[in-house]
């Protein structure tokens, strides 16, 4: 679904008809712009939903879109949303066994329909510029090439998983599928282009908490101090922060091996900058560096827009029974067939 929505939006850059734009919300945070100790107040609920992709499509040359280009992209997404939200035909035939073959969960039996999805409808606007990609450096808006170390890791993993897929062994099942971590990145705070692209920030003198609505992941940023030893690797890494003027800078290392960003390793290092520019906007900048995965660092920017809504608990696999049920089903199948699968 993610690739479909973004691809459709970017294809609209070539369209010739100017479409109407969805009006922006004008939510106002209840707090002021500074905390009692004089720091910029980042607290509130925010959304980073956008149709601007992480990487710039090769066919798009410029980082900054014209007003007409942005309007065509946004109009195409709204048209597609309205079309997919039309009532379903109650007399439609059942889908074929195994799904209809289309990309994404909706191509298979039981996938979400468009009603449940909320990937965003607007291009990202940073400092008044309508952006064609979140990545601003390198200048081409693309993730740098992967390193030989990355290719070697991929080759070794392919050897280990030969003959079985991602869902054919309990150790290979993804964290998001088990509802242990968000379906999208938590560090950096990239939109997932699916739904629940919302977050809440709570701020004290010595800590900042960032709660992602997707799978209710909570990052705790310690203001000041040092990173924990390298052998301690919390989920979402170890985050420490400091203020540079009115910008909160967050440095995160010590990522666990099972959590990666764009194929990164446990050497991933992310630096984030939060700058509140007005009552409705935080400009968020991130720099990703992993010399064992990428041939160079890369930097991106995302606007966080204020919301007048609450963050709700994300109920996903309550009690996390899914994996136990999957394994018990596999053992039952082995018993029925008289076989024993590798554990």
C-alpha positions in Angstrom: 0.0 0.0 0.0 2.8 2.4 0.8 4.5 2.1 -2.6 1.1 2.3 -4.3 0.1 5.5 -2.7 3.4 7.3 -3.1 3.9 6.1 -6.6 0.5 7.3 -7.6 1.1 10.7 -6.1 4.5 11.1 -7.8 3.1 10.1 -11.2 0.7 13.0 -10.9 3.6 15.4 -11.3 3.3 14.7 -15.1 -0.5 15.4 -15.1 -1.8 18.6 -16.8 -4.8 19.3 -14.7 -4.5 21.4 -11.5 -6.4 19.7 -8.7 -7.9 21.2 -5.6 -5.9 21.0 -2.4 -7.1 19.7 0.9 -7.3 22.6 3.4 -4.8 22.4 6.3 -5.9 22.0 9.9 -5.4 25.0 12.1 -5.1 23.2 15.4 -3.5 25.3 18.2 -1.5 23.6 21.0 -2.8 24.5 24.4 0.6 25.2 25.8 2.7 28.3 25.1 5.9 28.3 23.0 8.3 28.1 26.0 8.4 26.1 29.1 8.8 27.7 32.6 12.6 27.2 32.4 12.7 29.2 29.1 13.2 26.2 26.7 11.1 26.0 23.5 8.0 24.0 24.4 7.8 21.0 22.1 4.9 19.4 23.9 1.7 18.4 22.3 0.4 15.9 19.7 1.8 16.1 16.2 1.6 14.3 12.9 4.4 13.7 10.4 2.0 12.2 7.7 3.0 13.3 4.2 2.9 12.1 0.6 6.5 13.4 0.1 8.6 10.2 -0.2 11.8 9.6 1.7 13.8 9.5 -1.5 13.4 11.7 -4.5 12.3 9.8 -7.6 15.0 9.7 -10.3 12.6 11.5 -12.7 12.3 14.6 -10.4 15.3 16.9 -10.5 14.6 19.6 -7.9 14.1 19.4 -4.2 11.6 22.3 -4.2 8.3 21.7 -6.0 6.3 24.5 -7.6 2.9 25.2 -6.3 1.3 23.6 -9.3 3.4 20.5 -9.0 2.4 20.1 -5.3 -1.2 20.7 -6.1 -1.2 18.0 -8.8 0.3 15.5 -6.4 -2.1 16.3 -3.6 -5.1 16.3 -5.9 -4.2 12.9 -7.3 -4.0 11.4 -3.8 -7.4 12.9 -2.8 -9.0 11.6 -6.0 -7.6 8.1 -5.4 -8.8 8.3 -1.7 -12.3 9.3 -2.8 -12.4 6.6 -5.4 -11.3 3.8 -3.1 -13.7 5.0 -0.3 -16.8 4.4 -2.5 -19.2 1.8 -1.1 -18.2 -1.8 -1.9 -20.5 -3.8 -4.1 -22.3 -6.2 -1.8 -22.8 -8.7 -4.7 -19.1 -8.8 -5.7 -17.6 -12.3 -5.9 -15.3 -13.7 -3.3 -11.6 -13.1 -3.8 -9.6 -16.0 -5.3 -7.8 -18.4 -3.0 -4.6 -16.8 -1.9 -5.7 -13.3 -2.9 -5.8 -11.4 -6.1 -2.1 -11.1 -6.5 -1.9 -7.3 -6.1 0.9 -5.6 -4.1 0.4 -5.2 -0.3 -1.9 -6.7 2.3 -5.1 -5.7 0.5 -4.1 -8.0 -2.4 -4.8 -11.0 -0.2 -7.8 -12.3 1.6 -8.4 -10.3 4.8 -6.4 -7.2 3.9 -7.4 -3.8 5.0 -9.5 -1.7 2.7 -8.9 2.0 2.2 -11.2 3.0 5.0 -8.6 2.0 7.6 -5.6 3.7 6.0 -4.4 7.3 6.6 -1.1 7.8 4.8 -1.3 11.5 4.4 -2.6 13.8 1.7 -0.2 16.8 1.6 3.4 17.3 0.5 6.0 18.2 3.2 6.5 22.0 3.5 9.7 23.1 5.3 10.5 26.8 5.7 7.9 27.6 3.1 9.3 25.1 0.5 7.2 22.3 -0.9 9.5 19.3 -0.9 9.9 16.5 -3.5 11.8 14.3 -1.0 12.5 14.2 2.7 16.2 13.7 2.1 17.9 17.0 1.4 21.5 15.7 1.5 23.0 14.2 -0.7 21.7 16.8 -3.2 20.0 14.1 -5.4 17.7 13.3 -2.5 18.7 9.6 -2.6 20.1 7.2 0.1 23.8 6.7 -0.6 25.0 3.4 -2.1 25.4 0.5 0.3 28.8 -0.7 1.4 30.6 -4.0 0.7 29.9 -4.9 4.4 26.2 -4.5 3.9 26.3 -6.7 0.8 28.2 -9.4 2.7 25.6 -9.3 5.5 22.8 -9.7 3.0 24.6 -12.6 1.4 25.1 -14.4 4.7 21.5 -13.9 5.7 20.4 -15.3 2.4 22.4 -18.5 3.1 20.7 -18.8 6.5 17.2 -18.4 5.1 17.6 -20.5 2.0 14.5 -22.6 1.5 12.3 -20.7 3.9 10.8 -17.3 3.9 10.5 -14.5 6.5 7.4 -16.2 8.0 8.7 -19.8 8.0 10.8 -19.7 11.2 10.1 -18.0 14.5 13.4 -16.2 14.7 12.9 -14.6 11.3 9.4 -13.2 11.8 9.6 -9.4 11.7 9.2 -7.3 14.8 6.3 -5.3 13.4 4.4 -8.5 12.5 4.7 -9.5 16.2 3.6 -6.0 17.3 6.8 -5.5 19.3 7.8 -2.4 17.4 6.2 0.1 15.1 5.5 -0.7 11.5 7.6 2.3 10.6 10.9 3.7 11.8 11.0 5.0 15.4 14.5 6.5 15.0 14.5 8.6 12.9 10.9 9.6 13.0 10.0 8.9 9.3 6.3 8.6 8.4 5.2 5.1 7.7 2.9 6.1 4.7 0.3 3.7 6.1 -1.6 5.0 9.1 -1.1 6.3 12.7 1.6 8.8 11.7 1.0 10.6 15.0 3.2 11.2 18.0 3.1 12.9 21.4 5.9 14.8 23.0 6.2 15.2 26.8 9.0 17.5 28.1 10.6 17.9 31.6 13.8 19.6 32.8 15.8 16.4 32.3 13.8 14.1 30.0 11.8 14.2 26.8 9.4 11.4 26.0 8.3 10.8 22.4 5.3 8.5 22.1 4.5 7.1 18.7 0.8 6.1 18.2 1.8 3.2 16.0 2.3 0.2 18.4 2.6 2.8 21.2 6.4 2.9 21.1 7.9 5.3 23.7 11.4 6.7 23.4 12.9 8.3 26.5 15.5 11.0 25.8 17.8 11.8 28.7 18.9 15.5 28.6 22.6 15.5 29.3 24.7 12.6 30.4 26.5 9.9 28.4 25.5 6.9 26.4 25.2 3.6 28.2 27.9 0.9 27.5 27.9 -0.6 24.0 26.7 -4.0 25.2 23.4 -2.4 26.4 21.2 -2.1 23.4 17.6 -1.0 24.2 14.8 -1.1 21.8 15.0 2.1 19.7 18.5 2.6 20.8 19.9 4.8 23.6 19.0 8.5 23.2 20.6 11.5 24.9 19.8 15.1 24.3 21.1 18.6 24.7 20.0 22.1 23.7 21.8 24.2 21.1 20.1 27.5 21.4 16.4 26.8 20.7 17.1 23.5 19.0 16.8 20.2 20.8 19.6 17.8 19.6 19.1 14.1 20.2 21.9 11.7 19.7 21.0 8.0 19.4 23.3 4.9 19.3 23.3 1.4 20.7 20.7 0.0 18.4 19.8 -3.7 18.8 20.8 -6.0 15.9 17.1 -6.9 15.1 16.2 -3.2 14.6 17.5 -1.5 11.5 16.7 1.4 9.3 17.1 0.9 5.6 19.2 -2.2 6.2 21.5 -0.6 8.8 23.6 -2.5 11.3 24.1 -2.2 15.0 26.5 0.6 14.2 23.7 3.0 13.2 24.1 6.5 14.6 21.2 9.0 14.3 21.3 12.7 15.2 17.9 14.5 15.3 17.1 18.2 15.6 13.8 19.5 16.8 13.1 23.2 16.2 9.7 24.8 17.0 9.1 27.4 14.4 5.5 28.5 15.3 2.4 27.4 17.3 1.6 24.7 14.7 4.9 23.5 13.5 8.1 21.7 14.6 10.8 21.4 11.9 12.5 18.0 12.4 15.9 17.2 10.9 17.7 13.9 11.0 21.1 12.7 10.0 21.8 8.9 9.5 25.3 7.6 9.7 26.4 3.9 9.5 29.7 3.4 7.8 29.2 -0.3 7.7 26.0 0.1 5.7 26.0 3.4 3.8 28.9 4.9 1.8 28.1 8.3 3.2 25.7 9.9 5.8 22.4 11.4 4.7 20.1 14.0 6.1 16.4 14.7 5.8 13.8 17.1 7.0 10.1 16.6 8.0 7.5 19.1 9.3 5.6 18.0 12.4 2.1 19.6 12.3 0.1 20.2 15.4 -3.1 18.2 16.0 -6.1 18.9 18.1 -6.7 15.2 18.6 -5.5 12.7 21.2 -3.1 9.8 20.9 -5.0 6.5 21.5 -3.7 3.1 22.5 -2.8 1.0 19.5 -4.3 -2.4 20.2 -2.3 -4.9 18.2 -2.1 -8.6 19.0 -3.4 -8.1 22.5 -1.2 -10.3 24.8 1.0 -11.1 21.7 -0.7 -14.5 21.4 -0.1 -14.7 17.6 3.3 -16.3 17.6 2.3 -18.9 20.1 -0.7 -19.8 18.0 1.4 -19.9 14.8 3.9 -22.3 16.5 1.2 -24.5 18.0 -0.5 -24.7 14.6 2.8 -25.8 13.0 3.3 -28.5 15.6 -0.2 -29.7 15.0 0.4 -29.9 11.3 3.6 -31.9 11.8 1.6 -34.3 14.0 -1.1 -34.7 11.3 1.4 -35.2 8.5 3.8 -37.3 10.5 6.7 -34.9 9.8 8.9 -32.8 12.0 10.0 -29.4 10.8 13.2 -27.7 11.8 12.6 -25.4 14.8 
